[in-house]
C-alpha cells in the first residue's frame, strides 16, 4: 500500500474548448479550395503605395520600379557603392601606412636631434 495514495491516478482532462469561430467551414468547396488550397501564389504586400512581390528570395516591385529607381539602376548603384567602399578601404590603408612612416621619421629626427645636442655639449667641454 503506497504511503501517499495511489501512485497511478491520472488527472482528469479539462473539457474541450468550443469549436473555432472561423466561418470557413460554412463556405462551399470551390471557395474553400481557393482560400485553403495549395496554390498560394506569390506573396505580395503594399508599402507606402508601392506594391511589392516576393520572388527568388527578394522583394521586387511589381511595376519594375522600386522607390522610383529602376532595378538595373539599383544594381548599377550597388556596384558603384562597392567600388567606392573598396577605394575607401585602400585609401584608409594608404593613410595608415603614411602615418606609420611619419611617426618613424619623427622618431628618427628626435634621435638625431638628441645625438646632435650631445655632440655639441661634448665639443664645448673640449674647448
Backbone atoms as SQL, in Angstrom:
CREATE TABLE atoms (id INTEGER PRIMARY KEY, chain TEXT, resi INTEGER, resn TEXT, atom TEXT, x REAL, y REAL, z REAL);
INSERT INTO atoms VALUES
  (1, 'A', 1, 'UNK', 'N', 0.848, -1.171, 0.000),
  (2, 'A', 1, 'UNK', 'CA', 0.000, 0.000, 0.000),
  (3, 'A', 1, 'UNK', 'C', 0.895, 1.236, 0.000),
  (4, 'A', 2, 'UNK', 'N', 0.698, 2.138, -0.969),
  (5, 'A', 2, 'UNK', 'CA', 1.541, 3.327, -1.055),
  (6, 'A', 2, 'UNK', 'C', 1.305, 4.258, 0.123),
  (7, 'A', 3, 'UNK', 'N', 2.331, 4.988, 0.417),
  (8, 'A', 3, 'UNK', 'CA', 2.294, 5.864, 1.576),
  (9, 'A', 3, 'UNK', 'C', 1.407, 7.086, 1.347),
  (10, 'A', 4, 'UNK', 'N', 1.479, 7.694, 0.162),
  (11, 'A', 4, 'UNK', 'CA', 0.739, 8.941, -0.098),
  (12, 'A', 4, 'UNK', 'C', -0.433, 8.752, -1.049),
  (13, 'A', 5, 'UNK', 'N', -0.965, 7.624, -1.177),
  (14, 'A', 5, 'UNK', 'CA', -2.126, 7.396, -2.021),
  (15, 'A', 5, 'UNK', 'C', -1.767, 6.565, -3.230),
  (16, 'A', 6, 'UNK', 'N', -2.675, 6.448, -4.146),
  (17, 'A', 6, 'UNK', 'CA', -2.493, 5.641, -5.331),
  (18, 'A', 6, 'UNK', 'C', -1.480, 6.320, -6.248),
  (19, 'A', 7, 'UNK', 'N', -0.417, 5.608, -6.656),
  (20, 'A', 7, 'UNK', 'CA', 0.619, 6.204, -7.492),
  (21, 'A', 7, 'UNK', 'C', 0.147, 6.341, -8.940),
  (22, 'A', 8, 'UNK', 'N', -0.782, 5.543, -9.366),
  (23, 'A', 8, 'UNK', 'CA', -1.275, 5.645, -10.735),
  (24, 'A', 8, 'UNK', 'C', -2.696, 6.174, -10.710),
  (25, 'A', 9, 'UNK', 'N', -2.803, 7.498, -10.642),
  (26, 'A', 9, 'UNK', 'CA', -4.124, 8.114, -10.730),
  (27, 'A', 9, 'UNK', 'C', -4.009, 9.313, -11.672),
  (28, 'A', 10, 'UNK', 'N', -4.273, 9.089, -12.943),
  (29, 'A', 10, 'UNK', 'CA', -4.130, 10.190, -13.903),
  (30, 'A', 10, 'UNK', 'C', -5.139, 11.292, -13.621),
  (31, 'A', 11, 'UNK', 'N', -4.700, 12.529, -13.918),
  (32, 'A', 11, 'UNK', 'CA', -5.587, 13.671, -13.698),
  (33, 'A', 11, 'UNK', 'C', -6.662, 13.675, -14.776),
  (34, 'A', 12, 'UNK', 'N', -7.762, 14.240, -14.440),
  (35, 'A', 12, 'UNK', 'CA', -8.844, 14.328, -15.408),
  (36, 'A', 12, 'UNK', 'C', -8.482, 15.382, -16.443),
  (37, 'A', 13, 'UNK', 'N', -8.808, 15.095, -17.682),
  (38, 'A', 13, 'UNK', 'CA', -8.527, 16.049, -18.758),
  (39, 'A', 13, 'UNK', 'C', -9.541, 17.180, -18.701),
  (40, 'A', 14, 'UNK', 'N', -9.088, 18.401, -18.960),
  (41, 'A', 14, 'UNK', 'CA', -10.041, 19.515, -18.939),
  (42, 'A', 14, 'UNK', 'C', -10.999, 19.405, -20.115),
  (43, 'A', 15, 'UNK', 'N', -12.174, 19.944, -19.968),
  (44, 'A', 15, 'UNK', 'CA', -13.132, 19.864, -21.082),
  (45, 'A', 15, 'UNK', 'C', -12.616, 20.641, -22.284),
  (46, 'A', 16, 'UNK', 'N', -12.965, 20.189, -23.486),
  (47, 'A', 16, 'UNK', 'CA', -12.518, 20.850, -24.707),
  (48, 'A', 16, 'UNK', 'C', -13.173, 22.211, -24.838),
  (49, 'A', 17, 'UNK', 'N', -12.386, 23.093, -25.447),
  (50, 'A', 17, 'UNK', 'CA', -12.929, 24.429, -25.681),
  (51, 'A', 17, 'UNK', 'C', -13.873, 24.379, -26.869),
  (52, 'A', 18, 'UNK', 'N', -14.615, 25.442, -27.036),
  (53, 'A', 18, 'UNK', 'CA', -15.595, 25.463, -28.132),
  (54, 'A', 18, 'UNK', 'C', -14.872, 25.432, -29.467),
  (55, 'A', 19, 'UNK', 'N', -15.581, 25.071, -30.486),
  (56, 'A', 19, 'UNK', 'CA', -15.023, 24.950, -31.831),
  (57, 'A', 19, 'UNK', 'C', -14.555, 26.316, -32.318),
  (58, 'A', 20, 'UNK', 'N', -13.791, 26.304, -33.380),
  (59, 'A', 20, 'UNK', 'CA', -13.243, 27.527, -33.949),
  (60, 'A', 20, 'UNK', 'C', -14.358, 28.492, -34.334),
  (61, 'A', 21, 'UNK', 'N', -14.076, 29.754, -34.192),
  (62, 'A', 21, 'UNK', 'CA', -15.051, 30.772, -34.557),
  (63, 'A', 21, 'UNK', 'C', -14.966, 31.132, -36.035),
  (64, 'A', 22, 'UNK', 'N', -14.090, 30.455, -36.769),
  (65, 'A', 22, 'UNK', 'CA', -13.916, 30.735, -38.192),
  (66, 'A', 22, 'UNK', 'C', -15.158, 30.308, -38.953),
  (67, 'A', 23, 'UNK', 'N', -15.478, 31.099, -39.974),
  (68, 'A', 23, 'UNK', 'CA', -16.644, 30.754, -40.787),
  (69, 'A', 23, 'UNK', 'C', -16.230, 30.062, -42.081),
  (70, 'A', 24, 'UNK', 'N', -14.983, 29.610, -42.194),
  (71, 'A', 24, 'UNK', 'CA', -14.533, 28.944, -43.407),
  (72, 'A', 24, 'UNK', 'C', -15.234, 27.607, -43.624),
  (73, 'A', 25, 'UNK', 'N', -15.674, 26.963, -42.566),
  (74, 'A', 25, 'UNK', 'CA', -16.355, 25.677, -42.732),
  (75, 'A', 25, 'UNK', 'C', -17.738, 25.854, -43.356),
  (76, 'A', 26, 'UNK', 'N', -18.255, 27.081, -43.366),
  (77, 'A', 26, 'UNK', 'CA', -19.562, 27.341, -43.973),
  (78, 'A', 26, 'UNK', 'C', -19.459, 27.573, -45.478),
  (79, 'A', 27, 'UNK', 'N', -18.245, 27.765, -45.999),
  (80, 'A', 27, 'UNK', 'CA', -18.071, 28.062, -47.419),
  (81, 'A', 27, 'UNK', 'C', -18.247, 26.813, -48.266),
  (82, 'A', 28, 'UNK', 'N', -18.621, 27.009, -49.537),
  (83, 'A', 28, 'UNK', 'CA', -18.735, 25.862, -50.438),
  (84, 'A', 28, 'UNK', 'C', -17.336, 25.367, -50.813),
  (85, 'A', 29, 'UNK', 'N', -17.269, 24.217, -51.471),
  (86, 'A', 29, 'UNK', 'CA', -15.995, 23.529, -51.726),
  (87, 'A', 29, 'UNK', 'C', -15.046, 24.359, -52.585),
  (88, 'A', 30, 'UNK', 'N', -15.526, 24.975, -53.643),
  (89, 'A', 30, 'UNK', 'CA', -14.641, 25.721, -54.555),
  (90, 'A', 30, 'UNK', 'C', -14.038, 26.945, -53.851),
  (91, 'A', 31, 'UNK', 'N', -14.848, 27.623, -53.073),
  (92, 'A', 31, 'UNK', 'CA', -14.328, 28.789, -52.347),
  (93, 'A', 31, 'UNK', 'C', -13.322, 28.347, -51.290),
  (94, 'A', 32, 'UNK', 'N', -13.605, 27.227, -50.650),
  (95, 'A', 32, 'UNK', 'CA', -12.700, 26.707, -49.634),
  (96, 'A', 32, 'UNK', 'C', -11.359, 26.305, -50.254),
  (97, 'A', 33, 'UNK', 'N', -11.381, 25.721, -51.470),
  (98, 'A', 33, 'UNK', 'CA', -10.140, 25.351, -52.141),
  (99, 'A', 33, 'UNK', 'C', -9.321, 26.584, -52.492),
  (100, 'A', 34, 'UNK', 'N', -9.996, 27.639, -52.893),
  (101, 'A', 34, 'UNK', 'CA', -9.285, 28.881, -53.205),
  (102, 'A', 34, 'UNK', 'C', -8.672, 29.459, -51.931),
  (103, 'A', 35, 'UNK', 'N', -9.435, 29.444, -50.854),
  (104, 'A', 35, 'UNK', 'CA', -8.964, 30.016, -49.601),
  (105, 'A', 35, 'UNK', 'C', -7.893, 29.159, -48.922),
  (106, 'A', 36, 'UNK', 'N', -8.066, 27.834, -48.961),
  (107, 'A', 36, 'UNK', 'CA', -7.186, 26.944, -48.220),
  (108, 'A', 36, 'UNK', 'C', -6.347, 26.029, -49.099),
  (109, 'A', 37, 'UNK', 'N', -6.421, 26.185, -50.401),
  (110, 'A', 37, 'UNK', 'CA', -5.731, 25.274, -51.307),
  (111, 'A', 37, 'UNK', 'C', -4.219, 25.423, -51.265),
  (112, 'A', 38, 'UNK', 'N', -3.545, 24.574, -52.054),
  (113, 'A', 38, 'UNK', 'CA', -2.092, 24.566, -52.057),
  (114, 'A', 38, 'UNK', 'C', -1.489, 25.616, -52.975),
  (115, 'A', 39, 'UNK', 'N', -2.275, 26.173, -53.874),
  (116, 'A', 39, 'UNK', 'CA', -1.760, 27.173, -54.791),
  (117, 'A', 39, 'UNK', 'C', -1.878, 28.546, -54.141),
  (118, 'A', 40, 'UNK', 'N', -0.819, 28.936, -53.441),
  (119, 'A', 40, 'UNK', 'CA', -0.843, 30.195, -52.705),
  (120, 'A', 40, 'UNK', 'C', -0.501, 31.387, -53.584),
  (121, 'A', 41, 'UNK', 'N', 0.277, 31.180, -54.638),
  (122, 'A', 41, 'UNK', 'CA', 0.737, 32.292, -55.452),
  (123, 'A', 41, 'UNK', 'C', 1.908, 32.982, -54.765),
  (124, 'A', 42, 'UNK', 'N', 2.362, 34.067, -55.358),
  (125, 'A', 42, 'UNK', 'CA', 3.489, 34.781, -54.750),
  (126, 'A', 42, 'UNK', 'C', 2.975, 35.728, -53.688),
  (127, 'A', 43, 'UNK', 'N', 3.684, 35.813, -52.571),
  (128, 'A', 43, 'UNK', 'CA', 3.275, 36.761, -51.527),
  (129, 'A', 43, 'UNK', 'C', 3.441, 38.192, -52.035),
  (130, 'A', 44, 'UNK', 'N', 2.480, 39.020, -51.761),
  (131, 'A', 44, 'UNK', 'CA', 2.543, 40.419, -52.165),
  (132, 'A', 44, 'UNK', 'C', 2.207, 41.286, -50.967),
  (133, 'A', 45, 'UNK', 'N', 2.705, 42.521, -51.013),
  (134, 'A', 45, 'UNK', 'CA', 2.362, 43.480, -49.964),
  (135, 'A', 45, 'UNK', 'C', 2.403, 44.880, -50.552),
  (136, 'A', 46, 'UNK', 'N', 1.798, 45.798, -49.856),
  (137, 'A', 46, 'UNK', 'CA', 1.730, 47.175, -50.307),
  (138, 'A', 46, 'UNK', 'C', 2.296, 48.058, -49.201),
  (139, 'A', 47, 'UNK', 'N', 3.390, 48.739, -49.482),
  (140, 'A', 47, 'UNK', 'CA', 4.016, 49.638, -48.516),
  (141, 'A', 47, 'UNK', 'C', 4.086, 51.031, -49.117),
  (142, 'A', 48, 'UNK', 'N', 3.496, 51.973, -48.451),
  (143, 'A', 48, 'UNK', 'CA', 3.553, 53.372, -48.860),
  (144, 'A', 48, 'UNK', 'C', 3.158, 53.543, -50.322),
  (145, 'A', 49, 'UNK', 'N', 2.139, 52.845, -50.745),
  (146, 'A', 49, 'UNK', 'CA', 1.666, 52.973, -52.108),
  (147, 'A', 49, 'UNK', 'C', 2.475, 52.191, -53.119),
  (148, 'A', 50, 'UNK', 'N', 3.514, 51.489, -52.693),
  (149, 'A', 50, 'UNK', 'CA', 4.365, 50.705, -53.587),
  (150, 'A', 50, 'UNK', 'C', 3.996, 49.235, -53.429),
  (151, 'A', 51, 'UNK', 'N', 3.599, 48.586, -54.502),
  (152, 'A', 51, 'UNK', 'CA', 3.215, 47.184, -54.467),
  (153, 'A', 51, 'UNK', 'C', 4.458, 46.319, -54.704),
  (154, 'A', 52, 'UNK', 'N', 4.702, 45.375, -53.792),
  (155, 'A', 52, 'UNK', 'CA', 5.885, 44.513, -53.864),
  (156, 'A', 52, 'UNK', 'C', 5.455, 43.054, -53.881),
  (157, 'A', 53, 'UNK', 'N', 6.249, 42.206, -54.582),
  (158, 'A', 53, 'UNK', 'CA', 6.012, 40.766, -54.557),
  (159, 'A', 53, 'UNK', 'C', 7.330, 40.064, -54.243),
  (160, 'A', 54, 'UNK', 'N', 7.220, 38.875, -53.653),
  (161, 'A', 54, 'UNK', 'CA', 8.387, 38.117, -53.210),
  (162, 'A', 54, 'UNK', 'C', 8.729, 37.070, -54.249),
  (163, 'A', 55, 'UNK', 'N', 9.901, 37.235, -54.907),
  (164, 'A', 55, 'UNK', 'CA', 10.338, 36.282, -55.922),
  (165, 'A', 55, 'UNK', 'C', 11.814, 35.973, -55.722),
  (166, 'A', 56, 'UNK', 'N', 12.152, 34.708, -55.798),
  (167, 'A', 56, 'UNK', 'CA', 13.544, 34.244, -55.707),
  (168, 'A', 56, 'UNK', 'C', 14.260, 34.800, -54.483),
  (169, 'A', 57, 'UNK', 'N', 13.577, 34.870, -53.367),
  (170, 'A', 57, 'UNK', 'CA', 14.206, 35.288, -52.126),
  (171, 'A', 57, 'UNK', 'C', 14.369, 36.792, -51.972),
  (172, 'A', 58, 'UNK', 'N', 13.751, 37.588, -52.846),
  (173, 'A', 58, 'UNK', 'CA', 13.868, 39.038, -52.745),
  (174, 'A', 58, 'UNK', 'C', 12.514, 39.677, -52.999),
  (175, 'A', 59, 'UNK', 'N', 12.292, 40.814, -52.354),
  (176, 'A', 59, 'UNK', 'CA', 11.084, 41.595, -52.604),
  (177, 'A', 59, 'UNK', 'C', 11.338, 42.467, -53.826),
  (178, 'A', 60, 'UNK', 'N', 10.470, 42.352, -54.826),
  (179, 'A', 60, 'UNK', 'CA', 10.629, 43.073, -56.076),
  (180, 'A', 60, 'UNK', 'C', 9.367, 43.897, -56.313),
  (181, 'A', 61, 'UNK', 'N', 9.563, 45.125, -56.772),
  (182, 'A', 61, 'UNK', 'CA', 8.422, 45.977, -57.076),
  (183, 'A', 61, 'UNK', 'C', 7.679, 45.389, -58.272),
  (184, 'A', 62, 'UNK', 'N', 6.370, 45.329, -58.177),
  (185, 'A', 62, 'UNK', 'CA', 5.577, 44.744, -59.260),
  (186, 'A', 62, 'UNK', 'C', 5.636, 45.598, -60.514),
  (187, 'A', 63, 'UNK', 'N', 5.805, 46.894, -60.370),
  (188, 'A', 63, 'UNK', 'CA', 5.840, 47.774, -61.524),
  (189, 'A', 63, 'UNK', 'C', 7.215, 47.798, -62.169),
  (190, 'A', 64, 'UNK', 'N', 8.204, 47.134, -61.555),
  (191, 'A', 64, 'UNK', 'CA', 9.568, 47.147, -62.087),
  (192, 'A', 64, 'UNK', 'C', 10.364, 48.317, -61.569),
  (193, 'A', 65, 'UNK', 'N', 9.738, 49.191, -60.847),
  (194, 'A', 65, 'UNK', 'CA', 10.423, 50.353, -60.285),
  (195, 'A', 65, 'UNK', 'C', 10.260, 50.286, -58.781),
  (196, 'A', 66, 'UNK', 'N', 11.364, 50.337, -58.041),
  (197, 'A', 66, 'UNK', 'CA', 11.292, 50.294, -56.585),
  (198, 'A', 66, 'UNK', 'C', 11.687, 51.657, -56.042),
  (199, 'A', 67, 'UNK', 'N', 10.727, 52.358, -55.511),
  (200, 'A', 67, 'UNK', 'CA', 11.012, 53.651, -54.918),
  (201, 'A', 67, 'UNK', 'C', 11.484, 54.671, -55.943),
  (202, 'A', 68, 'UNK', 'N', 11.046, 54.544, -57.183),
  (203, 'A', 68, 'UNK', 'CA', 11.442, 55.492, -58.211),
  (204, 'A', 68, 'UNK', 'C', 12.756, 55.147, -58.880),
  (205, 'A', 69, 'UNK', 'N', 13.372, 54.017, -58.527),
  (206, 'A', 69, 'UNK', 'CA', 14.657, 53.622, -59.111),
  (207, 'A', 69, 'UNK', 'C', 14.473, 52.299, -59.847),
  (208, 'A', 70, 'UNK', 'N', 14.901, 52.237, -61.102),
  (209, 'A', 70, 'UNK', 'CA', 14.810, 51.025, -61.898),
  (210, 'A', 70, 'UNK', 'C', 15.709, 49.951, -61.301),
  (211, 'A', 71, 'UNK', 'N', 15.369, 48.692, -61.523),
  (212, 'A', 71, 'UNK', 'CA', 16.162, 47.589, -60.978),
  (213, 'A', 71, 'UNK', 'C', 17.587, 47.618, -61.504),
  (214, 'A', 72, 'UNK', 'N', 17.739, 47.904, -62.788),
  (215, 'A', 72, 'UNK', 'CA', 19.090, 47.984, -63.368),
  (216, 'A', 72, 'UNK', 'C', 19.869, 49.134, -62.754),
  (217, 'A', 73, 'UNK', 'N', 19.177, 50.222, -62.532),
  (218, 'A', 73, 'UNK', 'CA', 19.819, 51.379, -61.901),
  (219, 'A', 73, 'UNK', 'C', 20.244, 51.039, -60.472),
  (220, 'A', 74, 'UNK', 'N', 19.399, 50.287, -59.761),
  (221, 'A', 74, 'UNK', 'CA', 19.736, 49.883, -58.394),
  (222, 'A', 74, 'UNK', 'C', 20.969, 48.982, -58.396),
  (223, 'A', 75, 'UNK', 'N', 21.056, 48.046, -59.366),
  (224, 'A', 75, 'UNK', 'CA', 22.239, 47.187, -59.455),
  (225, 'A', 75, 'UNK', 'C', 23.479, 48.001, -59.777),
  (226, 'A', 76, 'UNK', 'N', 23.347, 48.973, -60.681),
  (227, 'A', 76, 'UNK', 'CA', 24.479, 49.830, -61.029),
  (228, 'A', 76, 'UNK', 'C', 24.939, 50.617, -59.800),
  (229, 'A', 77, 'UNK', 'N', 23.970, 51.116, -59.030),
  (230, 'A', 77, 'UNK', 'CA', 24.316, 51.865, -57.825),
  (231, 'A', 77, 'UNK', 'C', 24.988, 50.966, -56.785),
  (232, 'A', 78, 'UNK', 'N', 24.534, 49.709, -56.682),
  (233, 'A', 78, 'UNK', 'CA', 25.183, 48.773, -55.737),
  (234, 'A', 78, 'UNK', 'C', 26.622, 48.509, -56.142),
  (235, 'A', 79, 'UNK', 'N', 26.855, 48.285, -57.462),
  (236, 'A', 79, 'UNK', 'CA', 28.225, 48.060, -57.936),
  (237, 'A', 79, 'UNK', 'C', 29.099, 49.283, -57.674),
  (238, 'A', 80, 'UNK', 'N', 28.570, 50.462, -57.946),
  (239, 'A', 80, 'UNK', 'CA', 29.328, 51.698, -57.720),
  (240, 'A', 80, 'UNK', 'C', 29.626, 51.875, -56.239),
  (241, 'A', 81, 'UNK', 'N', 28.645, 51.544, -55.405),
  (242, 'A', 81, 'UNK', 'CA', 28.841, 51.633, -53.962),
  (243, 'A', 81, 'UNK', 'C', 29.947, 50.687, -53.510),
  (244, 'A', 82, 'UNK', 'N', 29.965, 49.469, -54.049),
  (245, 'A', 82, 'UNK', 'CA', 31.002, 48.511, -53.693),
  (246, 'A', 82, 'UNK', 'C', 32.369, 49.003, -54.152),
  (247, 'A', 83, 'UNK', 'N', 32.456, 49.576, -55.357),
  (248, 'A', 83, 'UNK', 'CA', 33.719, 50.120, -55.845),
  (249, 'A', 83, 'UNK', 'C', 34.213, 51.235, -54.936),
  (250, 'A', 84, 'UNK', 'N', 33.302, 52.106, -54.533),
  (251, 'A', 84, 'UNK', 'CA', 33.691, 53.217, -53.664),
  (252, 'A', 84, 'UNK', 'C', 34.128, 52.728, -52.287),
  (253, 'A', 85, 'UNK', 'N', 33.476, 51.677, -51.774),
  (254, 'A', 85, 'UNK', 'CA', 33.897, 51.114, -50.488),
  (255, 'A', 85, 'UNK', 'C', 35.294, 50.513, -50.584),
  (256, 'A', 86, 'UNK', 'N', 35.570, 49.814, -51.692),
  (257, 'A', 86, 'UNK', 'CA', 36.912, 49.248, -51.877),
  (258, 'A', 86, 'UNK', 'C', 37.952, 50.356, -51.994),
  (259, 'A', 87, 'UNK', 'N', 37.625, 51.406, -52.732),
  (260, 'A', 87, 'UNK', 'CA', 38.550, 52.532, -52.865),
  (261, 'A', 87, 'UNK', 'C', 38.775, 53.208, -51.518),
  (262, 'A', 88, 'UNK', 'N', 37.703, 53.340, -50.749),
  (263, 'A', 88, 'UNK', 'CA', 37.805, 53.939, -49.422),
  (264, 'A', 88, 'UNK', 'C', 38.714, 53.101, -48.526),
  (265, 'A', 89, 'UNK', 'N', 38.558, 51.764, -48.577),
  (266, 'A', 89, 'UNK', 'CA', 39.417, 50.888, -47.773),
  (267, 'A', 89, 'UNK', 'C', 40.880, 51.025, -48.183),
  (268, 'A', 90, 'UNK', 'N', 41.141, 51.118, -49.500),
  (269, 'A', 90, 'UNK', 'CA', 42.503, 51.285, -49.983),
  (270, 'A', 90, 'UNK', 'C', 43.090, 52.607, -49.497),
  (271, 'A', 91, 'UNK', 'N', 42.304, 53.666, -49.565),
  (272, 'A', 91, 'UNK', 'CA', 42.790, 54.973, -49.109),
  (273, 'A', 91, 'UNK', 'C', 43.059, 54.981, -47.605),
  (274, 'A', 92, 'UNK', 'N', 42.220, 54.297, -46.847),
  (275, 'A', 92, 'UNK', 'CA', 42.468, 54.192, -45.396),
  (276, 'A', 92, 'UNK', 'C', 43.778, 53.458, -45.130),
  (277, 'A', 93, 'UNK', 'N', 44.032, 52.398, -45.886),
  (278, 'A', 93, 'UNK', 'CA', 45.276, 51.653, -45.736),
  (279, 'A', 93, 'UNK', 'C', 46.468, 52.546, -46.055),
  (280, 'A', 94, 'UNK', 'N', 46.359, 53.328, -47.136),
  (281, 'A', 94, 'UNK', 'CA', 47.449, 54.225, -47.505),
  (282, 'A', 94, 'UNK', 'C', 47.688, 55.277, -46.426),
  (283, 'A', 95, 'UNK', 'N', 46.624, 55.815, -45.849),
  (284, 'A', 95, 'UNK', 'CA', 46.771, 56.800, -44.778),
  (285, 'A', 95, 'UNK', 'C', 47.461, 56.175, -43.575),
  (286, 'A', 96, 'UNK', 'N', 47.086, 54.945, -43.223),
  (287, 'A', 96, 'UNK', 'CA', 47.731, 54.257, -42.102),
  (288, 'A', 96, 'UNK', 'C', 49.224, 54.067, -42.367),
  (289, 'A', 97, 'UNK', 'N', 49.563, 53.675, -43.581),
  (290, 'A', 97, 'UNK', 'CA', 50.975, 53.480, -43.928),
  (291, 'A', 97, 'UNK', 'C', 51.726, 54.803, -43.849),
  (292, 'A', 98, 'UNK', 'N', 51.124, 55.871, -44.379),
  (293, 'A', 98, 'UNK', 'CA', 51.769, 57.183, -44.323),
  (294, 'A', 98, 'UNK', 'C', 51.946, 57.660, -42.880),
  (295, 'A', 99, 'UNK', 'N', 50.974, 57.418, -42.030),
  (296, 'A', 99, 'UNK', 'CA', 51.105, 57.800, -40.617),
  (297, 'A', 99, 'UNK', 'C', 52.228, 57.013, -39.942),
  (298, 'A', 100, 'UNK', 'N', 52.341, 55.728, -40.265),
  (299, 'A', 100, 'UNK', 'CA', 53.440, 54.926, -39.724),
  (300, 'A', 100, 'UNK', 'C', 54.783, 55.470, -40.187),
  (301, 'A', 101, 'UNK', 'N', 54.873, 55.807, -41.467),
  (302, 'A', 101, 'UNK', 'CA', 56.125, 56.356, -41.997),
  (303, 'A', 101, 'UNK', 'C', 56.449, 57.693, -41.334),
  (304, 'A', 102, 'UNK', 'N', 55.440, 58.534, -41.124),
  (305, 'A', 102, 'UNK', 'CA', 55.649, 59.832, -40.486),
  (306, 'A', 102, 'UNK', 'C', 56.123, 59.670, -39.053),
  (307, 'A', 103, 'UNK', 'N', 55.518, 58.742, -38.312),
  (308, 'A', 103, 'UNK', 'CA', 55.931, 58.536, -36.921),
  (309, 'A', 103, 'UNK', 'C', 57.359, 57.984, -36.855),
  (310, 'A', 104, 'UNK', 'N', 57.699, 57.095, -37.792),
  (311, 'A', 104, 'UNK', 'CA', 59.061, 56.566, -37.829),
  (312, 'A', 104, 'UNK', 'C', 60.066, 57.678, -38.133),
  (313, 'A', 105, 'UNK', 'N', 59.753, 58.522, -39.102),
  (314, 'A', 105, 'UNK', 'CA', 60.644, 59.625, -39.461),
  (315, 'A', 105, 'UNK', 'C', 60.768, 60.614, -38.308),
  (316, 'A', 106, 'UNK', 'N', 59.676, 60.902, -37.634),
  (317, 'A', 106, 'UNK', 'CA', 59.707, 61.818, -36.492),
  (318, 'A', 106, 'UNK', 'C', 60.568, 61.251, -35.372),
  (319, 'A', 107, 'UNK', 'N', 60.435, 59.958, -35.103),
  (320, 'A', 107, 'UNK', 'CA', 61.249, 59.334, -34.059),
  (321, 'A', 107, 'UNK', 'C', 62.733, 59.404, -34.421),
  (322, 'A', 108, 'UNK', 'N', 63.072, 59.134, -35.671),
  (323, 'A', 108, 'UNK', 'CA', 64.467, 59.227, -36.108),
  (324, 'A', 108, 'UNK', 'C', 64.974, 60.654, -35.983),
  (325, 'A', 109, 'UNK', 'N', 64.151, 61.615, -36.330),
  (326, 'A', 109, 'UNK', 'CA', 64.541, 63.021, -36.234),
  (327, 'A', 109, 'UNK', 'C', 64.819, 63.412, -34.791),
  (328, 'A', 110, 'UNK', 'N', 63.969, 62.969, -33.878),
  (329, 'A', 110, 'UNK', 'CA', 64.197, 63.272, -32.454),
  (330, 'A', 110, 'UNK', 'C', 65.495, 62.631, -31.964),
  (331, 'A', 111, 'UNK', 'N', 65.772, 61.410, -32.402),
  (332, 'A', 111, 'UNK', 'CA', 67.020, 60.755, -32.006),
  (333, 'A', 111, 'UNK', 'C', 68.230, 61.513, -32.539),
  (334, 'A', 112, 'UNK', 'N', 68.154, 61.965, -33.781),
  (335, 'A', 112, 'UNK', 'CA', 69.266, 62.717, -34.368),
  (336, 'A', 112, 'UNK', 'C', 69.477, 64.049, -33.644),
  (337, 'A', 113, 'UNK', 'N', 68.381, 64.733, -33.281),
  (338, 'A', 113, 'UNK', 'CA', 68.495, 65.981, -32.539),
  (339, 'A', 113, 'UNK', 'C', 69.150, 65.744, -31.186),
  (340, 'A', 114, 'UNK', 'N', 68.758, 64.647, -30.547),
  (341, 'A', 114, 'UNK', 'CA', 69.336, 64.321, -29.241),
  (342, 'A', 114, 'UNK', 'C', 70.825, 64.042, -29.381),
  (343, 'A', 115, 'UNK', 'N', 71.209, 63.265, -30.402),
  (344, 'A', 115, 'UNK', 'CA', 72.630, 62.970, -30.637),
  (345, 'A', 115, 'UNK', 'C', 73.402, 64.257, -30.958),
  (346, 'A', 116, 'UNK', 'N', 72.799, 65.151, -31.738),
  (347, 'A', 116, 'UNK', 'CA', 73.445, 66.413, -32.094),
  (348, 'A', 116, 'UNK', 'C', 73.682, 67.266, -30.854),
  (349, 'A', 117, 'UNK', 'N', 72.727, 67.335, -29.963),
  (350, 'A', 117, 'UNK', 'CA', 72.887, 68.086, -28.717),
  (351, 'A', 117, 'UNK', 'C', 74.016, 67.496, -27.882),
  (352, 'A', 118, 'UNK', 'N', 74.043, 66.157, -27.818),
  (353, 'A', 118, 'UNK', 'CA', 75.115, 65.506, -27.042),
  (354, 'A', 118, 'UNK', 'C', 76.486, 65.804, -27.651),
  (355, 'A', 119, 'UNK', 'N', 76.596, 65.752, -28.968),
  (356, 'A', 119, 'UNK', 'CA', 77.863, 66.045, -29.624),
  (357, 'A', 119, 'UNK', 'C', 78.280, 67.498, -29.412),
  (358, 'A', 120, 'UNK', 'N', 77.320, 68.426, -29.456),
  (359, 'A', 120, 'UNK', 'CA', 77.633, 69.821, -29.210),
  (360, 'A', 120, 'UNK', 'C', 78.130, 70.032, -27.786),
  (361, 'A', 121, 'UNK', 'N', 77.465, 69.358, -26.823),
  (362, 'A', 121, 'UNK', 'CA', 77.883, 69.513, -25.429),
  (363, 'A', 121, 'UNK', 'C', 79.274, 68.911, -25.224),
  (364, 'A', 122, 'UNK', 'N', 79.585, 67.797, -25.900),
  (365, 'A', 122, 'UNK', 'CA', 80.915, 67.178, -25.774),
  (366, 'A', 122, 'UNK', 'C', 81.963, 68.100, -26.399),
  (367, 'A', 123, 'UNK', 'N', 81.655, 68.696, -27.553),
  (368, 'A', 123, 'UNK', 'CA', 82.627, 69.577, -28.219),
  (369, 'A', 123, 'UNK', 'C', 82.844, 70.859, -27.415),
  (370, 'A', 124, 'UNK', 'N', 81.861, 71.351, -26.704),
  (371, 'A', 124, 'UNK', 'CA', 82.004, 72.545, -25.861),
  (372, 'A', 124, 'UNK', 'C', 82.904, 72.247, -24.672),
  (373, 'A', 125, 'UNK', 'N', 82.789, 71.045, -24.142),
  (374, 'A', 125, 'UNK', 'CA', 83.606, 70.668, -22.987),
  (375, 'A', 125, 'UNK', 'C', 85.084, 70.603, -23.370),
  (376, 'A', 126, 'UNK', 'N', 85.353, 70.186, -24.596),
  (377, 'A', 126, 'UNK', 'CA', 86.737, 70.051, -25.035),
  (378, 'A', 126, 'UNK', 'C', 87.398, 71.423, -25.217),
  (379, 'A', 127, 'UNK', 'N', 86.636, 72.432, -25.536),
  (380, 'A', 127, 'UNK', 'CA', 87.224, 73.751, -25.774),
  (381, 'A', 127, 'UNK', 'C', 87.615, 74.418, -24.529);
